Amino acid sequence: METFVCGYNRVVNGSFRICDWPDVTERRLPAVEAIAKDNQSRTLAVEHTLMQPYAGEKEDTNKFRQVFCSLESDQSLRLDGYDIQLWPPVGAIPKGISWRNARETIEFWLRRNRKNFPAGTSVQRVLGLNFELSMFVKKEPHSEGSLTVGRSTVPNTLKEVISTALDRKLRKLVATNADKRILLLEMEIPIDEQIIAQTLESLSGSFTDLKNIDEIWVVDTFLWERTGTCWFKKVWLDGVSTIFEMFAPSGSSELPVFVKGRELILS
């Protein structure tokens, strides 16, 4: 929460500081997570929720981290001059499979084939596994060489997930006395921010309280535990309009660091 407020100040040229944690201090009634106040005594109410974008996401995330995420930290797998991105599908590792054997086989396959991946995005089949696995591979020029992993083909339950979050969070956020109200949706798996914005727009007729929410942001914490980096993306109102990146290592007592940000030109 403090990381968001710190970055938010940078993109809006603000001076907000968290002054109260109502969901901790107020035990009798539902309350928002944080209230911030700026130098002109304007108040900002922020409510946060962690969303599980599909059934079984937690279990699948554990498998994904054990099998794929360690590849990122192996610098010997990087290819000089290129950024290689691996995008296996959700549920890529079946039940009953040795995670260690799968990781070692994928590592061997990547080391052997990375130079031969075509430029741009392609679909590549991983050979040598005792189950079928194909994934999107993206290869682009990069000054130093990098390797990142993510997940693709998320099951189409996002609308239901966001509906549940709005149903649980909107009422108490709207009831909070503040000059501005913000809902912060945390995602541990990357989902295109344009899709989230379109989903919110499609739900606006069903959730009339949305008109009383000033802004909705998504925070992508997929890389946070491994790299200390998280991305914040404004998705409401008027679609995706602002994106910024923060560096705030998990467990660190250091202040969050604003890395970069940009406003998008809306057509």
C-alpha positions, -999 to +999 in steps of 0.1 A: +000+000+000+028+024+009+045+015-023+014+025-043+010+058-025+047+066-030+045+060-068+011+076-070+026+108-056+051+108-084+027+104-113+001+130-099+027+153-084+011+147-050+022+147-013-001+120+001+010+101+032-009+073+049-023+086+081-047+058+092-053+021+087-091+019+093-095-019+088-071-023+117-083+005+140-121+001+132-133-033+144-170-027+146-178-019+109-163-028+075-135-003+067-111+005+039-075-005+042-058+030+042-065+067+044-039+091+031-037+129+034-017+154+015-003+188+024-036+205+017-055+181+039-072+164+010-079+127+017-074+096-003-092+063+006-076+032-008-090-003-007-069-033-017-078-069-027-058-098-039-075-116-068-072-152-078-079-150-115-089-187-119-097-217-098-066-235-086-044-205-093-025-209-060-015-245-067-006-237-103+015-207-092+035-230-068+043-254-096+051-226-120+076-210-096+093-243-088+097-254-125+100-222-145+110-192-123+145-206-114+154-204-151+154-166-149+181-165-123+205-187-143+225-162-162+241-190-184+207-194-201+206-159-213+215-151-249+236-121-256+218-094-275+183-108-270+154-108-246+138-143-245+104-147-229+089-180-222+051-182-218+039-217-209+001-221-205-017-222-172-017-258-159+014-266-179+027-291-153+003-320-147-003-336-114+020-365-105+049-351-124+084-347-108+089-309-107+126-313-105+128-336-136+105-313-155+127-282-147+159-300-156+145-312-190+131-277-198+165-262-189+183-286-211+159-279-240+162-241-236+200-242-235+201-263-266+175-244-287+176-208-276+199-196-304+175-212-330+143-195-318+130-172-346+127-135-340+093-124-327+067-146-312+065-183-320+051-215-305+077-240-295+073-276-283+095-288-254+110-322-263+121-348-238+093-345-213+069-374-204+040-351-211+030-327-239+042-290-234+042-263-260+046-226-251+048-192-267+084-180-270+091-143-277+126-133-289+135-096-293+168-076-294+181-066-260+212-047-251+224-070-224+204-102-229+176-113-206+153-142-198+118-139-183+090-163-178+052-158-176+020-177-181-004-176-211-039-188-219-055-179-185-090-195-182-118-171-191-131-166-155-118-130-152-152-114-153-165-135-125-134-128-104-136-091-109-174-092-101-167-109-068-140-083-059-164-054-067-192-070-048-170-073-017-151-040-019-172-013-035-197-007-008-173+001+020-151+022-003-180+043-015-192+047+022-158+061+032-157+099+036-128+110+014-120+134-014-109+106-037-115+069-036-092+043-052-096+005-056-064-014-059-066-049-075-035-071-069-027-098-095+000-124-090-003-136-125+001-111-154-032-103-172-033-077-200-044-044-185-065-036-215-086-068-209-091-058-173-102-023-183-126-037-209-140-061-183-146-033-158-164-013-185-186-043-193-196-045-156-203-008-151-240-014-157-243-040-130-223-021-104-238+014-101-213+022-073-185+023-099-195+058-108-185+068-073-150+054-075-125+078-088-098+054-099-091+016-101-055+005-104-041-030-110-008-040-094+011-068-110+032-085-083+042-115-104+079-105-103+079-089-069+092-117-047+120-125-072+131-091-084+115-066-060+097-050-089+059-044-093+039-026-119+009-003-112-016+003-140-046+026-139-075+009-156-105+030-146-120+055-156-115+058-193-094+026-198-057+022-193-042+057-189-011+056-166+015+029-158+044+031-134+070+007-120+083+005-084+112-012-068+103-024-033+121-057-023+100-080-001+110-078+035+132-047+030+131-017+054+142+006+026+118+031+011+102+021-022+120+035-053+101+049-083+117+033-114+097+047-143+063+057-154+043+070-183+009+084-192-007+068-223-022+090-249-059+080-253-074+081-287 
